[in-house]
Amino acid sequence: MKKVERINTIMRYINNRSYFTITEIMREFNISRSTAIRDIREIEAMGMPLDAEVGRDGGYSVMSNSILPSIRFTDNEVKALFIAFMASRNQQLPYLKSRQSLAEKLLGLIPENQQDTLVLLNQILLFEGTNPNNPDLLDLSDLPHPMLEKLIQLLLLDSHVLITTKEGKEIKSYLIYTLHLYREKSLWQIEGFDLKEEKRRIFPVDHITDVKPYIAKKRVTKKKILEKLSKQEEIINLVIELGPKAIAQFKKYHPLRFSISYTNPYQATAVLKAFINVNIPEELADITNWLLFLGEDIRFREVPEEVLKCLQDRLGLYHQ
């Protein structure tokens, strides 16, 4: 790690603590005592309000009611932040309605020479889904579901929620412990543990009509929920070997719950093990499409008959 990056990281480390010692800095950043002392002195010279406590167990504390110095970004860090921000356009992400305001504030935090670089980057780079004639244009279809921000606000306070969903013509309510809120195939999903039926469920955010905090005297801890889920682990019924072309396709897109294990040091071959619920037509159709997307560079070790039949039917249509 370069010196500027290390000092920035140490400053963030210090900002999150009211007290620290040289030994902790040495251990955390794998540096010598003399280097740690030099870094701390340089941070103090930059204006970080530290109060040294002498003695065998002495250390440093951050003085209260003092203004902490701004953290300096390296050129590459600024570019990384800006490019990540640019790539978020047209992604249906929450809290990104005021993109212009955010971009202006980011530019205002950095020196002029870095600002010029970012303006040039904005002109050169285009990402998927952006309008080449007006990259800053945000279509109405790109706005996140209005329920998404409400969900996030509640989940930051408590993982236990009562959600109401519209399933066809039926309105149903579920008490759930939220495990993840994620985006897959341009759709936001909430994965949770159904506290009544004690099983994992996934709800599309688009189907949620209301969400409320779940207030109850008796609560289940995350540890107990994970223990229950581990006992309900599905039996692996899909095992495939992937060659380099299939691995490249896998990296482009794969279902969130799927992961591969590389089987050689060059990461040119891999194996995937997963459970497919063949009783859910939508999942069966999705997995069939995805396996075809991986291409011919795969070999099945184990595959459900239902999946195999769907693949054969689909391939048969292609050859007609």
C-alpha positions as CSV (number, residue, x, y, z in Angstrom):
1,M,0.0,0.0,0.0
2,K,1.4,3.4,-1.0
3,K,2.1,6.0,1.8
4,V,-0.8,8.4,0.8
5,E,-3.3,5.5,0.6
6,R,-2.1,4.1,4.0
7,I,-2.3,7.5,5.7
8,N,-5.8,8.0,4.3
9,T,-6.9,4.6,5.6
10,I,-5.3,5.2,9.0
11,M,-7.2,8.5,9.2
12,R,-10.5,6.7,8.5
13,Y,-9.5,4.0,11.1
14,I,-8.9,6.7,13.7
15,N,-12.1,8.7,12.9
16,N,-14.1,5.6,13.8
17,R,-12.5,5.2,17.2
18,S,-12.3,7.4,20.3
19,Y,-9.0,5.8,21.4
20,F,-6.2,3.8,19.8
21,T,-2.6,2.7,20.4
22,I,0.5,2.5,18.3
23,T,0.5,-1.3,18.7
24,E,-3.1,-1.4,17.2
25,I,-1.9,0.6,14.2
26,M,1.1,-1.7,13.7
27,R,-1.0,-4.8,13.9
28,E,-3.9,-3.5,11.7
29,F,-1.7,-2.1,8.9
30,N,1.2,-4.5,9.2
31,I,3.8,-1.8,9.6
32,S,6.8,-1.2,11.9
33,R,6.6,0.8,15.1
34,S,8.8,3.6,13.6
35,T,6.5,3.8,10.5
36,A,3.4,3.9,12.6
37,I,4.8,6.8,14.7
38,R,5.9,8.7,11.6
39,D,2.4,8.3,10.1
40,I,0.7,9.4,13.3
41,R,2.9,12.5,13.4
42,E,2.1,13.3,9.8
43,I,-1.6,12.9,10.5
44,E,-1.2,15.3,13.5
45,A,0.6,17.8,11.3
46,M,-2.3,17.7,8.9
47,G,-4.6,18.9,11.7
48,M,-6.1,15.7,13.1
49,P,-6.9,16.6,16.7
50,L,-5.1,13.9,18.7
51,D,-4.4,13.9,22.4
52,A,-1.4,11.7,23.4
53,E,-1.4,9.8,26.7
54,V,2.0,8.8,27.9
55,G,2.9,5.7,29.9
56,R,3.2,1.9,29.4
57,D,-0.4,1.6,28.3
58,G,-0.6,5.0,26.7
59,G,-2.1,5.7,23.4
60,Y,-4.0,8.4,21.5
61,S,-7.5,9.7,21.7
62,V,-9.4,11.9,19.3
63,M,-10.2,15.2,20.9
64,S,-13.9,15.9,21.1
65,N,-15.7,19.0,19.7
66,S,-12.9,19.4,17.1
67,I,-13.2,19.6,13.3
68,L,-11.5,16.6,11.7
69,P,-9.5,17.3,8.5
70,S,-11.0,16.3,5.2
71,I,-9.7,13.0,3.8
72,R,-7.6,13.3,0.6
73,F,-8.3,11.1,-2.4
74,T,-5.7,9.9,-4.8
75,D,-6.2,10.5,-8.5
76,N,-7.1,6.9,-9.1
77,E,-9.6,6.9,-6.1
78,V,-11.4,10.0,-7.5
79,K,-11.6,8.4,-10.9
80,A,-12.9,5.1,-9.4
81,L,-15.6,7.0,-7.5
82,F,-16.7,9.1,-10.5
83,I,-16.8,6.1,-12.9
84,A,-18.8,4.0,-10.4
85,F,-21.2,7.0,-10.1
86,M,-21.5,7.2,-13.9
87,A,-22.1,3.5,-14.2
88,S,-25.1,3.8,-11.9
89,R,-27.1,5.7,-14.4
90,N,-30.3,3.9,-15.6
91,Q,-29.9,1.3,-12.9
92,Q,-33.1,1.8,-10.9
93,L,-31.1,2.5,-7.7
94,P,-32.5,4.3,-4.7
95,Y,-31.3,7.7,-3.6
96,L,-30.0,8.7,-7.0
97,K,-32.8,11.0,-8.2
98,S,-30.6,14.1,-7.8
99,R,-27.7,12.9,-10.0
100,Q,-26.7,16.4,-11.1
101,S,-26.5,17.7,-7.6
102,L,-24.4,14.8,-6.4
103,A,-22.0,15.2,-9.4
104,E,-21.6,18.9,-8.6
105,K,-20.8,18.2,-5.0
106,L,-18.3,15.5,-5.9
107,L,-16.5,17.9,-8.3
108,G,-16.5,20.6,-5.6
109,L,-14.6,18.3,-3.2
110,I,-11.5,18.0,-5.4
111,P,-8.8,20.2,-6.9
112,E,-9.3,21.9,-10.3
113,N,-6.8,19.6,-12.2
114,Q,-8.8,16.6,-11.0
115,Q,-12.1,18.3,-12.0
116,D,-10.9,18.7,-15.6
117,T,-10.0,15.0,-15.8
118,L,-13.5,14.0,-14.5
119,V,-15.2,16.2,-17.0
120,L,-13.2,14.6,-19.8
121,L,-14.1,11.1,-18.5
122,N,-17.7,12.1,-18.6
123,Q,-17.4,12.9,-22.2
124,I,-15.4,9.8,-23.2
125,L,-17.2,7.0,-21.3
126,L,-20.6,5.6,-22.1
127,F,-22.3,2.8,-20.2
128,E,-25.1,0.3,-21.0
129,G,-28.5,1.8,-20.9
130,T,-27.5,5.5,-21.3
131,N,-28.7,7.7,-24.1
132,P,-25.6,8.6,-26.2
133,N,-27.1,11.9,-27.2
134,N,-27.8,12.9,-23.6
135,P,-26.0,10.6,-21.1
136,D,-27.5,12.6,-18.1
137,L,-31.1,11.9,-19.2
138,L,-33.0,9.8,-16.7
139,D,-36.1,8.1,-18.2
140,L,-39.1,7.6,-15.9
141,S,-38.8,3.9,-16.5
142,D,-35.3,4.0,-14.8
143,L,-36.7,5.3,-11.5
144,P,-36.7,2.7,-8.7
145,H,-40.0,1.4,-7.4
146,P,-41.4,3.9,-4.8
147,M,-41.6,1.1,-2.2
148,L,-37.8,0.5,-2.4
149,E,-36.7,3.5,-0.4
150,K,-39.4,2.9,2.3
151,L,-38.2,-0.7,2.6
152,I,-34.5,0.4,3.0
153,Q,-35.4,3.0,5.6
154,L,-37.3,0.4,7.7
155,L,-34.6,-2.3,7.3
156,L,-32.0,0.1,8.5
157,L,-33.9,0.3,11.8
158,D,-35.1,-3.3,12.1
159,S,-34.9,-6.6,10.0
160,H,-38.3,-7.7,11.3
161,V,-41.0,-6.4,9.0
162,L,-44.6,-7.0,8.1
163,I,-45.0,-6.9,4.3
164,T,-48.2,-7.0,2.2
165,T,-48.0,-8.3,-1.3
166,K,-50.4,-8.6,-4.3
167,E,-50.3,-12.1,-5.7
168,G,-52.6,-12.2,-8.7
169,K,-55.9,-11.1,-7.3
170,E,-55.0,-12.0,-3.7
171,I,-53.6,-9.7,-1.1
172,K,-51.4,-11.5,1.5
173,S,-49.4,-10.5,4.5
174,Y,-46.2,-12.0,5.8
175,L,-44.1,-11.6,9.0
176,I,-40.5,-11.9,7.8
177,Y,-37.0,-11.5,9.0
178,T,-35.1,-9.8,6.2
179,L,-32.0,-11.6,5.0
180,H,-31.2,-9.6,1.8
181,L,-32.5,-6.9,-0.5
182,Y,-31.0,-7.4,-3.9
183,R,-31.4,-6.7,-7.6
184,E,-31.4,-9.4,-10.2
185,K,-32.3,-9.2,-13.9
186,S,-33.3,-5.5,-13.4
187,L,-35.8,-6.4,-10.7
188,W,-35.5,-5.8,-6.9
189,Q,-36.2,-8.7,-4.7
190,I,-36.4,-9.1,-0.9
191,E,-35.3,-12.4,0.5
192,G,-36.6,-13.2,4.0
193,F,-37.4,-15.9,6.6
194,D,-41.1,-16.4,7.0
195,L,-41.5,-16.3,10.8
196,K,-44.9,-18.0,10.7
197,E,-44.1,-20.9,8.3
198,E,-40.4,-20.9,9.2
199,K,-39.0,-21.1,5.7
200,R,-37.2,-18.9,3.2
201,R,-39.2,-16.7,0.9
202,I,-38.4,-14.3,-2.0
203,F,-40.8,-11.4,-2.8
204,P,-40.5,-9.1,-5.9
205,V,-40.5,-5.5,-4.6
206,D,-42.9,-4.6,-7.4
207,H,-45.5,-6.9,-5.8
208,I,-45.3,-5.3,-2.4
209,T,-48.1,-2.9,-1.6
210,D,-47.2,-2.1,2.0
211,V,-44.5,-2.6,4.5
212,K,-44.6,-1.9,8.3
213,P,-42.3,-2.5,11.3
214,Y,-43.0,-5.8,13.1
215,I,-43.5,-5.1,16.8
216,A,-43.6,-8.2,19.0
217,K,-42.4,-9.2,22.4
218,K,-41.0,-12.5,21.2
219,R,-38.3,-12.1,18.6
220,V,-36.1,-14.7,16.8
221,T,-32.4,-13.9,16.6
222,K,-30.5,-14.0,13.3
223,K,-28.4,-16.8,14.7
224,K,-31.4,-19.0,15.3
225,I,-32.9,-18.2,11.9
226,L,-29.6,-19.2,10.2
227,E,-29.5,-22.4,12.2
228,K,-33.1,-23.3,11.1
229,L,-32.2,-22.5,7.4
230,S,-29.1,-24.6,7.6
231,K,-31.2,-27.6,8.6
232,Q,-33.5,-26.9,5.6
233,E,-30.6,-26.8,3.1
234,E,-31.8,-28.2,-0.3
235,I,-30.1,-31.2,-1.7
236,I,-27.8,-30.4,-4.7
237,N,-29.4,-31.7,-7.9
238,L,-27.4,-29.7,-10.5
239,V,-23.7,-30.2,-11.0
240,I,-22.0,-28.8,-14.1
241,E,-18.4,-28.4,-15.3
242,L,-17.6,-25.1,-17.0
243,G,-14.9,-24.5,-19.6
244,P,-13.3,-21.0,-20.2
245,K,-16.1,-19.9,-22.6
246,A,-18.8,-20.9,-20.1
247,I,-16.9,-19.2,-17.3
248,A,-16.8,-16.0,-19.4
249,Q,-20.6,-16.2,-19.8
250,F,-21.1,-16.9,-16.1
251,K,-19.2,-13.7,-15.3
252,K,-21.5,-11.7,-17.6
253,Y,-24.6,-13.0,-15.8
254,H,-25.6,-15.7,-13.2
255,P,-28.4,-16.1,-10.7
256,L,-27.4,-14.4,-7.4
257,R,-27.4,-17.6,-5.4
258,F,-25.1,-19.5,-7.8
259,S,-21.3,-19.5,-7.4
260,I,-18.5,-21.5,-9.1
261,S,-15.4,-23.2,-7.7
262,Y,-12.4,-23.0,-9.9
263,T,-10.8,-26.4,-10.5
264,N,-7.3,-25.3,-11.8
265,P,-4.8,-22.6,-10.9
266,Y,-5.4,-20.6,-14.1
267,Q,-9.2,-20.4,-13.5
268,A,-9.9,-21.9,-16.9
269,T,-12.2,-24.6,-15.6
270,A,-14.8,-24.6,-12.8
271,V,-17.6,-26.6,-11.3
272,L,-21.0,-25.3,-10.2
273,K,-23.3,-27.1,-7.7
274,A,-26.8,-25.9,-7.0
275,F,-30.4,-26.8,-6.2
276,I,-33.1,-26.3,-8.7
277,N,-36.7,-26.4,-7.6
278,V,-38.3,-28.1,-10.6
279,N,-41.8,-27.7,-9.1
280,I,-41.7,-23.9,-9.8
281,P,-42.4,-23.4,-13.6
282,E,-40.8,-19.9,-13.6
283,E,-37.6,-21.2,-12.0
284,L,-37.5,-24.1,-14.5
285,A,-37.8,-21.8,-17.4
286,D,-35.2,-19.3,-16.1
287,I,-32.6,-22.0,-15.4
288,T,-33.2,-23.5,-18.9
289,N,-32.6,-20.1,-20.5
290,W,-29.5,-19.5,-18.4
291,L,-28.0,-22.9,-19.2
292,L,-28.5,-22.2,-22.9
293,F,-26.9,-18.8,-22.3
294,L,-23.8,-20.5,-20.9
295,G,-23.3,-22.2,-24.3
296,E,-21.8,-25.4,-25.4
297,D,-18.7,-25.2,-23.1
298,I,-20.4,-27.0,-20.2
299,R,-20.7,-30.7,-19.2
300,F,-23.4,-32.1,-16.9
301,R,-22.4,-34.3,-14.1
302,E,-25.9,-34.2,-12.6
303,V,-29.1,-32.6,-13.8
304,P,-32.8,-33.0,-13.0
305,E,-34.8,-34.8,-15.6
306,E,-37.2,-31.9,-15.9
307,V,-34.4,-29.5,-16.7
308,L,-32.9,-32.0,-19.3
309,K,-36.3,-32.3,-20.9
310,C,-36.8,-28.5,-21.1
311,L,-33.3,-28.2,-22.7
312,Q,-34.1,-30.9,-25.2
313,D,-37.5,-29.3,-26.1
314,R,-35.9,-25.9,-26.6
315,L,-33.0,-27.3,-28.7
316,G,-35.5,-29.3,-30.8
317,L,-37.4,-26.0,-31.6
318,Y,-34.1,-24.4,-32.7
319,H,-33.4,-27.2,-35.1
320,Q,-36.8,-27.3,-36.7
